[in-house]
Amino acid sequence: MPTSPIDQAESKKADLAGPGIGNYNELEKILPRDYHSLLNPKETQQAIFQVKRYIADNLCKELNLMMVEVPLIVDAESGVNDMLDRDGSRTPIQFHISNDRGEHPLDAQVVQAATKWKRIALKQFDCAPGQGICTDMRAVRKDYFLDHDHSAYVDQWDWERAITAEQRNLEFLKSVVRKIWKVLVGAEKYALELFPVLRSPRYPSLPEELTFLHAEKVLDMYPDLPRKRRETVILQKHPAIFIIGIGWPLKDGYPHEMRAADYDDWITDTSKQTQRDTHGLNGDILVWNHVTQRRHELSSMGIRVNAETLRAQLEMSNLLDNLKFPYHQGIINNELPLSVGGGIGQSRTLMLLLRKAHLGEVSVTVWPKILKTMCAKKNILVLE
């Protein structure tokens, strides 16, 4: 039955915050019915660390990165923490450190991602254009609904690379994305060599090439659908895609998804490169997950804001007060390097490559009892 324009608008608005499912009745219908893990728990652990090592080593090789330490907590006054979006719906865990009997206290936050910290780290480690860093990042995002591919515990290969002003364009972005995709495809082949049981006609391998689509193009194709549904439908045609331009309001008035105003550049006009009304130098890698039969996001990344686009995005988001933070001042005053960077979900990637139905099979974190009971009934072993 067709929906009204009002219903479509409400659906699109509700879809902006992220891809969470929303309730456990719906999740129970989504989890596969006839699932059996191809690897036992011991084999799974062996595969996890072999594949993680492969990806970290080859990311560093392809993008000229070095592995560095990354913070779990940051000073709340630094403005370094990742806010994930710009509507204030996902806030970090904050706590007070009294320190020295209250004489020299600190207010600290658990990181939600190391997105902004990495740009400061490029300067700290004296990375020239073409050089960068990679981290084994751990974070906590307390405001997610805990379903099959969202958890409160987040692990990522968070990487960042210094660039030149001339490289702030779509073609350079695509060249970096292709290198990352090469690593992920190689990691799958490596996993299949180590554990041939993962080869199954039920679970086709990743395609060698990604399909690049701008968010405006995807909207043109499916103008009446909310973002998640657009992604789901397009992945039936192209099982691995990179959607460009996430954060700028599309021609229906809504961004493809919300993005924070102070790391990815989603405001830059790219119409000369695309021959259509487009904005944004960022995007997401999404694939079709043959185990869950759902869209599966692996990575978000982008060319980062410069002084001009940071101010414009903050103004557009009613967040100009953030210019007081040291991180933002570093960009405005051109003290931090221009960069491109992103995060690749470790557990998300391992879940896909090891043909798992749930994040809890490849990472240890907290899950509600209702979810653990539901998974046990469906032969899904959630680690504890």
Secondary structure, 3 states (H helix, E strand, C coil): CCCCHHHHHHHHHHCCCCCCCCCHHHHHHHCCCCCCCCCCHHHHHHHHHHHHHHHHHHHHHHHCEEECCCCCEEEHHHCCCCCCCCCCCCCCCEEEECCHHHCCCEEEEECCCCHHHHHHHHHHCCCCCCCEEEEEEEEECCCCCCCCCCCCEEEEEEEEEECCHHHCCHHHHHHHHHHHHHHHHHHHHHHHHHCHHHCCCCCCCCCCCCEEEEHHHHHHHCCCCCHHHHHHHHHHHCCEEEEECCCCECCCCCECCCCCCCCECCCCECHHHHCCCCECCEEEEEEEECCCCEEEEEEEEEEECCHHHHHHHHHHCCCHHHHHCHHHHHHHCCCCCCEEEEEEEHHHHHHHHCCCCCHHHCCCCCCCHHHHHHHHHCCCCCCC
